[in-house]
Amino acid sequence: MQQRNQIPVHARRIGPTVEPDRARVLLRPFYPSTDAIARRIITRAEACSDEEVAVQWSELLGGFADRHHGLETFCRARYRQVCRRLGHPGGAEEARQALIGAHFTHEYSPEAAALFNPSIVAHPDQTGLSPGSLRFVLSLRATGEGHISSITFRTGIVSSRHRVTLTPTARFATEPAREPNVAYENALFARKLVEAGVASDFSRTVMAGLTESFSLDELRNELAKVVRLPGSSRQSKNRSARGMLLLAESNYDVQFAAGSELSQRILFPSSASQSNGIEDARFVRFVDDDGLIAYYATYTAYDGEITLPQLVETSDFVHFKFRTLNGPAVQNKGMALFPRKIGGRYVMLSRQDDENILLMHSDNLHFWQTPKVLLSPTQPWEFVKLGNCGSPIETRAGWLVLSHGVGAMRKYCIGAFLLDLDDPSRVIGRLREPLLSPNEAEREGYVPNVVYTCGAMLHGSELLIPYAMSDYAASFASVPLDEVLAAME
């Protein structure tokens, strides 16, 4: 693409600001440092008289009932969970169950530290809007105590004049229920075991004993059966069994209450691979060759030591499927899926080497093999590293990709480049200057001097960019598409 405009183009900040909401808290399980302490807690509570239990529970309700839906139900469930863990007979009356369970429960504010790195997609429900308006879903990375990150949501409307209005946030925050009967495909699961380096004679024997589609309970039963068979050492079998269970438990479904508001739904870490965070979800509205629509998000799973790109899928933002990605290309951060197949294949941007943007193709959404360098740092504001800022956006001129560049003093800016529609390995345009840089009001925060986004969208002729400000809060900017294309070279 020939440069037709020597004047750099810059996105205009249009707001509103999306601030962390520390008043919205989740009920989360708490457990003391040892089982012995847990038993003593139960013993102390069991020694209280019925009158003391009634008074304590009444005081607890007075302080917490208006902050949560179903507080008593949650606390009684915690009582039963702790009793099962300790082998305690249970059997206390309901009020005492709830009081004891409350001692094994705590509040967690998922947005206490920050609310940042947004991505934006069209909402599945576009009814009741004025002409030219669009309802959107904004996903954000929420970070709370212990620097644990989860996915939270906001909704809003962008008007025909590109004015952004956010829907008021729901008062309560809720987690989904984990679906107990997820079905695993035998062939796909076996292939994932190979890619994950867990395949062995033991695993092949286990898989041979399972049907084409099996549940987690069926896997556990088969594992218990094969472990008892003669063969390799018990230690080796247990190691293989743990690997198979870890893979199964990392592929799971969750379901929110259908009547809940989208902004109250929190996707909190729920598997070992995500135990320290679900980070930087890049949502994209994906249209398959048969016309079916799904919302996919690549995200970074962090267990405190290892970061791995993974995938979440939904069609309605009520039921979510978490799935592992496999293959030698599944590493580092920043994988972003194109919104449709190209030439019958899935296409993904990535950054395996912590410096360049890479491109890869695959016949299977869950397996990624051979990335190739697509773009390298060339300008001073991106000398340290270059990465994508979400999934490519299809335009008449090509695939528009927002990028982030890191320069001196680890300053993050947002840029853009253009790929050929039919052959995305061809870069046909690129901005020399950043589209958005942190200004004086945005440079202070948890990580200073950063503007960052995990996904923008095209609304008519306008590019709408939600972006994070120094890993603290988020806002919006916009720029006419024609201005971006005209400034490219």
N, C-alpha and C positions, 0 to 999 in steps of 0.2 A: 504494500500500500504506500503510495506517495504521500509525503507530508504536505497538507494543504493549508495548514495554519501554524504559524511560527509562535503564536501566543499559547502558553500552557493553559490547559483547562483544569478548573478546580471545582469540586463538588461544593454545593452550598449547604450549610448547616440549617436544618429546618425544624429540629426538635420533633416531638417532645423528649425529655430525658426520662429514661426508665431507671428508677432508683431501686436499690435493695429494699425489700419489705421485711424488716426484722420482727414485726409483730406476728407474722404468719409462721407458725411452728408446727412441726410434726411430732407425733407420739412415736418414740423409738425405743426398742428394747435396751435395757441397761442390765449389766451383770457385774457383781463385785469381782475382785481379783481372784478369789478362790471359792470352791464349793463349800468349804467349811464356813466361810463368812455367810454365804447364802443360807445355809441351814440355820445359823444362829439368828439371822434376820427373821426367818419363818418362826422359829421358836419364840422369839420376843413378841411377835405379833399374835401368835396363838395364845400367849399368856394373858393378853388383854381381855378384860371383861366385855360382855356384849355392849354395855353402855359406853365404854371407852371406844370400842370400834365404831359405834354409831356417831359419837362426837367427832372422832378423827376423820371419818369418811365425809361427814357433813362439812367440816372445815376444808377438806381437800376439794370437794365439789364447788364450794364457794370461791375457791381460788383458781380453779382450772376448767370447770365445766363449760364456761362461755368461750373457751379458746379452742375447743375440739368437738367434733362430732363423735359420739359413741365412746366417751371416756370410760365409762364403767365396763362396757363390753370388751374394750381393749385390755383393761387391767385384769379382768377375770381370765381372759385368754392368756395373758402373761403368767398368771398364777398357775394355770394348767401346764404351760410350757416348762416352767421352772420345776414344778413337781415331777414331770416326766424325766427331766434331766437328772434330778437328784434321787429318783426312785422313791419319792415321798408319796405316801398314800393319798394325800389330798383330802377331799371330803368336807372342807370347811363350808359354813353357810355363805350365801352369795355376798353379803356385805363384807365379810372377813376375807373372802377370796379377792374381791376388788381392792381392798386395802393392802393386802399382802402383795398383790400384783403391782400396785402403784410404787412399791419399794423397788421393783425391778423394771421401772419405766422412767424415761426422762424425756424432756422436750429438746428438740433439735431445731435450730433456726437455719434452714438450708441457704438463706441469703444473707446471713449475718455479716460475712466479710465482703462479699462482692456479688455483682450481677452483671455479667459481661459476655463478650464473644457471641453475639446474636446471629441467627440465620432467619430468613423469612421465606414463606411460601404462601400461595393462595390457599385460603381456608376451603375445606370441602363443602361448606355451606355458603352459597352466594345469594341466598334468597333475601328479599325485602330491602334491597339496596336501591339508591337513586341511580339514574343512568350515569355510566362512566366511573362509578365507585367500585371498589374491590375490598372484600374482607380478607384479612391475612392472619396467619399464625406466626407468631414470633417465638422462637425457641432461644433460650439463654442458658449459659453456664452459671449456675448458682454455687457459691462457695461458702461453707460454714465452718464451724469449729473443727480443728484438726486439718484444715485445708482440704476437706473432702468435697468434691464437686458432684453435682447432680444436674439433671436437665429440668428446667422449669419453663412455663409457657405464659405468654400474654397474647391477647387478641386485639385487633383494632381494624380501622377502616381508613383507606386512603381514598380521598375524594377525586372527582374528575379534574380538579385543579391541583392535585397532588398534595393536598393537605392531609397530614396524618393525625388521626384521633385514636387514642388508646381506650379500650373498654376498661371500666373500673375493675380492679383486681378483686377476686373472691376473698372473702374474709378468712376462710379456713384453708389449710393445706392438707392434702391427703396423698397417701401412697396407694398403689394398686395392689390387688390380690394376685399372688403368683398362681398361674394355672397349673393344676396338679397332673393333668393328663396329656402333656405334650407328646406328640408322636415323632419318633426319629426314623428317618429313612435308612435302612440298613446299608445300602450301597454308598450313600453320601457320608454316613457316619464312619464307615470303614475307610473311605478315602481321606477324611479329615484326620483319622488316626495316623495314617501314613504320613500326611503332610506335617503333622505335629510331632513326628518322631516317636510315637507311642506304640506303633504296630509291632506285634511280636507273635510267636506261636500261640501264646496264651490268649492274646486278643482275637486272633483268627478263630480259635476254638470257641470263644465266647460268641463271636458274631455268627458263627455257623449254627449255633443253637438258638438264635433269635429269628423271628419272622421278618418279612420284608419291611414291616412297620412295627415298632416296639415302643414301649413306655419306659420311663425311668425305673419304675418298680420292677418291670420285667428284666431290665438290665441288671439291677441289683440281685435279683433272684438267680439269674444265670451266672453272674460273677461268683456268688456264694457257692454255687454248684461246681463250677470249674476249678475254683481254688482248692477244693477237696480232692480233685483228681490227682493221680501220680504224675510226676514230671519234674519240671524245674523247681527250684527252692521256693519255700513259702514266702521268703522275703522278696524274691523276684516277682512272684505272682501278685503279691500285695502292691508292689510298686506299679505294675501294669494296671492293676485294678483301680488304683488311685488316679492314674492318668486318664483312664476311660471315664471314671465318674466325674473328674474335673471337666472334661470336655462336655459331657452330658449336662452338667449343672451350669455350664457357661452358655448353653443353648436353651433358652426358656421363653415362656410367654407370660405376660402380665395383663390384667384387665382392671380398668377403673370402673366405678359405678357409672352406669350410662347417664344418670341424671346430674352428675357432677359438672361443675363449670371447668372449662379447659384450664383457666388460670389457677385453679386449685390443685391440679394434678402435678405431682413431683415424681420423676423417675430417679429414684435413689439407688446407689450401688447395691446389687443383690447377688453377685457371684464373686468367687475368690479373685478372678482376674481384674475385677473392677473395685476391689475392696477400698481403695484409696481415691477412687474418683471415676466418674463418667465425664470426660472432658471434650469440649469444643465440637459439639454435634453440628454437622453440616447437612441440613435437611434439603431434599430436592423432591419436587413433584415429578415422578417418573411415569412416562406413558409408554407402555409396552407395545410391541408390534401388533397385538390383537386389540389395542385400544384400552385395555385395562389400566387403571391408574392406581399407583401406590406411592406412598411417601417413604423414601429411604433416607436414613442418616448414617453416614460414617462418623464414628466417634473414637476417641482415644480412651482405652481402658487402662487404668493404672492401679497396680497392686502394692505400691510403695517402693518397688524396685524396677519393674519392667513396664514399659508402655507398649501397647499393641493396638493397632487400628481394628475396630470391630464394626458391626452393622446392626441397626435397628430398623424395623419395618412396621408400618401401620397403614391402614386405609381410612381410619376415622378418628385417630388420636384418642381412642378409648382402649382398643386392644393393640398391644405392642409385642412384636417378636424380636428378641435379642438373639443374634446369630454370630458365631465366630467366622472370621475370614481366615483363609489358609493359603499357603504357598510362600515361596521365598521372597516375594515382593511385599508381603504383609509385615511391615516393620516401620519404625519411626513414627511420624505423625502426618496429618494433613492429607489423607486420601479424600477425594471428592469425585462423586459419580456424575457422569453426563446424564442429562434428563431423558435420554432415549438411546436406543441402540444405534450404532452406525455400521452399516454393512452387515447387519445381523448379529453384531457382537456388542457386549458391554464395553464401555470405555471409562477409564478412570485417570484422574490426575493424582500425583503423589509427590512425596519428598523423602525418599529413602536415605539420601546421603547427607541430610542436614545442610544443604547448600543450594541445590538446583531443583527446578520443577521437572518432574518426569511424567511420561505418558505410558499407559499400558492398556492392552485389550484382553478380553477373556470371553470364552464361550459359556462360562459358568460364573454367576455372580459371587460365589463363595470362594473362588480360587483365582489367585493372581500370580503370574510367573515372571515375566520378562519386561521390566520397565526400561524405557529409553529416555535419555535426557532430552527434554523439550526446550528448556529455557535456562540460561545461566545469568548470574549477576553481571551487569555491564555499567550501570550508573552508580555514582557515589552513594546515593541513598539506599542502595541495595547491595553494597559490596560484601557485607557479612554473610547474608543468605537471602534466598528468594523462596517464596512459597505461595500456594494458592489461597484465596479467600473465599472458598466455597465452590459450588458446582458451576460449570459454564452456563451462560445464558444464551439461548438461540436468538439471533437477530438476522435480518435480511443480509447483512454484510458478512456474517460469520459467527463463530462461537466467541462471545465476549467473556473474558475471564478476569476477575479482579484478583490482584496479587498483593502480597505484603512483602515489602523490602525492609531489611534491617541494615542500618548504616552505622556511622560513628556514634559512640556513646549509647549503642544499642537502642537507637531511635527507630521505631516502627512507623512506616508510612504505607498507604494504600495506593497501588498503581493499577494498570490494566493492560491487557494485550488481546489480540484477536487471532483466532484460529480458523482455518478453512473448514467450511461446513461438511464437506465430503471427506476430507483428509485432514483430521485435526492434528496430525504431526507437522503440518505446515503452519508456521507463524507468519501471518500476513500483515500484522500491525502491532505497534507497541508504543506506549507513552514514554517519553523521555523523562518527564517530570511527574511527581506524585499527584494523584487525583485528590488525596486528602492527607494532610499532615497534622500532628497534634499542635493545637494552638496553646496560648498561655493558660487558658481556662481548663484545658484538657490534659496537661502534662503531669499533674500531680495525682498520685493514687498508689494502689498496692504495687504496681509495676510502672514507674514513671515513663513518660515520653512514648506512649503507645496509642495508636489507633489501629483497630483490628476488627474484621468482620468474618463471619463464617458463612455468609451467603446473602446476596442482594437479589432484587427482582426488577423486571421491566414492567412499568405500568403505563401503557400507551407509549408515548414517545419519551418518557422520563425514566431514568435509572434511579431506583430508590435503594439507598444503602443504609441499613441499620449498622451501627458500629459501636465498639466498646471504647471507652476512654480510660486509658491507663489501668486496665483490669479492675475497675471499680464499679462503674455504671455504664449505661448505654444511651445512645441517642440516634438521630436520623439525619441523613444528608441526601441531597438529590442533585442530579445534573442531567440536562438533555442528552439523549443518546447521540444525536447528531453532532453535538459539540465534542463528545468523547471520540467518535469515529474521525472527525475532521482533524483532531489534534494528533492522531497517530501517524507514525512513520514506518 
